[in-house]
Amino acid sequence: MKKSLFLFIAFASILFSSCSSDYTILESIGSTILTADSSVKTINEDITFTVKDNDGNDLTAEATIYVDGSAIEGNTYTSATVGEFEVTAKYSGITSEPLTVRFHDGSEVIFNRRVLIEDYTGTWCGYCPRVSYGLELLKEQSDNVVAVAIHRATLNTSSDNYDPYTFDSTELENFINVPGYPKGLVNRITQWDYPEPNNLNQVISLTQGDPGLGLAMKTVVEGNNISLDVKVKFSTNHTGLKLVVYVLENGLVYEQTNYTDYYDSEDHIYDFVHDHVLRESFTNLLGDAIDSSNTGQTFTRSFNQSVPTTVEDATKLEFVAFVIDADGNAINVRSAHIGEDQEFEEL
């Protein structure tokens, strides 16, 4: 009985703290963020490092960068030998999370790695702007972040939780089993730590390293028809993989409830622009099986479908494709707009 009472009180405390409009932004902790223009290069090629804080201010000139514990001059590094090196940066006494860079002899196929953020949100959700703001900060820090906004609640206009962009992701949410909103899921099944705008490093660190596969898309929209080719190329062997393909819409303007101090603490943001809004999944939400995943092989899947009826402006469509492993983790992801014919991002 005491244990049940304790759990109830703990739950009530969490619920109250997450729903109260008396919200305070926590101070940023450990906001030295180190990134590299590439985490993999051939020997004798330079890797260039950048150091920023959580607000996107460039600290590179004032920071000290360390490779395997030894300070280097400037912000570039190369190696004449094959190997891996751990890199950190220190600014004002704060050391960044480490990242690993690797130099190879040129015989390997290495793909760029991007990270997926699925943002479970709602126009009615007063704390959801916190994650939206975090995504804006991430986009300033890295081009390798792909966002998907999954709007939740109801299409019932008489409900307090009405959201005109509601998408039924029940199957997916049952799989990830993370209750409540907002929630940002990194590479599908890892929760982005609260408060998200102060934890950019958690996401950016996952853009490093070789994913072992790359994606490329060709997108054509003519009239009411979408023609989409998705290719997945493998540089290492994989098993149990699945492909997920989303159709998103950008530039949707609708008021956003806001209980946070972000966006000038406006209680309602009347002209809030909602981007990367999930409109349809061309595959099962939990993915469709990939037939072949052997080294050197390329898997291709083509889609020819109508523009979703929920789309307001077909010129603002965006497409996201990603590959997940047997446990549901996203291995790599790519986004594309209309009229793109992408090459694989081989480094």
Secondary structure, DSSP 4 states (H G I P E B T S, - for coil): -HHHHHHHHHHHHHHHHHH-S---PPPP-S--EEEES-SEEETT--EEEEEE-TT--B-TTT-EEEETTEE-STTEE--SS-EEEEEEEEETTEEPPPEEEEEE-S-S--B---EEEEEEE-TT-TTTHHHHHHHHHHHHH-S-EEEEEEE-SB--TTSTTB-TT----HHHHHHH---SSSEEEETTTEEPPSSGGG-HHHHHGGG-S--SEEEEEEEEEETTEEEEEEEEEESS---S-EEEEEEEE--EE--EE--SSSGGG-SEETTPEE-SEEEEESS-TT-EE-S---TT-EEEEEEEEEPPTT-S-GGGEEEEEEEE-TTS-EEEEEEEETT-BPPP-B-
